[in-house]
Structure formats: structure tokens, C-alpha cells
């Protein structure tokens, strides 16, 4: 299904991985749990999400504590 959708989602200068990363970053910045983000991205495990986006969760947590 992804292959059929990809041509319809083409945005000049913005790749699909960039859009995917932006989606994940926005979820995290809005306080979604790592488990929820992992499910939305279709990762096989939460560890993949943590390895890729863990630094964003830490920034969000620190901002929440300071804010």
C-alpha cells in the first residue's frame, strides 16, 4: 500500500522520511508516549523508536520540568 500512496504524497524538496520524522517529532512535542509514537510509526519495537527519537523525549521532558 505504501508504494501506491507514495506518488500522491510527493512534495517537491521534501522526502517521505523527512515527513515521517516531522510527524514523529510533532507527536513527541505534544507529549505523546513513546509507545504511542512507536505504534503510529509501525516500529517492530519501542527500542527502535527510542534509538531514533530518544533525544527528543529527553528534550520534551526537560522542557516540561523547567516550563
ZAVO-177954 format. One record per residue (C-alpha): residue in one letter; z, y, x. Coordinates in steps of 0.5 Angstrom, whole numbers, padded with zeros to 4 digits, always signed. Layout:
<sites>
AZYX...
</sites>
This chain:
<sites>
X+0000+0000+0000X+0001+0005+0006X-0006+0004+0008X-0008+0006+0001X-0004+0012+0001X-0005+0015+0008X-0011+0018+0007X-0009+0022+0001X-0003+0025+0005X-0007+0028+0011X-0004+0035+0012X-0008+0038+0018X-0004+0038+0024X+0002+0034+0021X+0002+0027+0022X+0006+0022+0018X+0011+0020+0023X+0013+0028+0023X+0013+0028+0015X+0018+0022+0016X+0022+0025+0021X+0023+0031+0017X+0024+0027+0011X+0030+0023+0014X+0033+0030+0017X+0033+0033+0011X+0037+0027+0008X+0042+0028+0013X+0043+0035+0013X+0044+0034+0006X+0050+0030+0007X+0047+0023+0005X+0050+0017+0008X+0047+0013+0014X+0046+0007+0009X+0042+0011+0004X+0037+0014+0009X+0036+0007+0012X+0034+0004+0006X+0030+0010+0004X+0026+0009+0011X+0026+0002+0010X+0029+0000+0016X+0031-0007+0017X+0038-0005+0019X+0042+0001+0019X+0043+0000+0027X+0035+0003+0027X+0037+0009+0023X+0043+0010+0028X+0039+0009+0034X+0034+0014+0032X+0037+0019+0028X+0045+0019+0030X+0045+0025+0034X+0043+0029+0027X+0049+0025+0024X+0054+0028+0029X+0051+0035+0028X+0052+0035+0021X+0059+0032+0022X+0061+0037+0027X+0058+0043+0022X+0062+0040+0016X+0068+0040+0020X+0067+0047+0023X+0064+0050+0017
</sites>
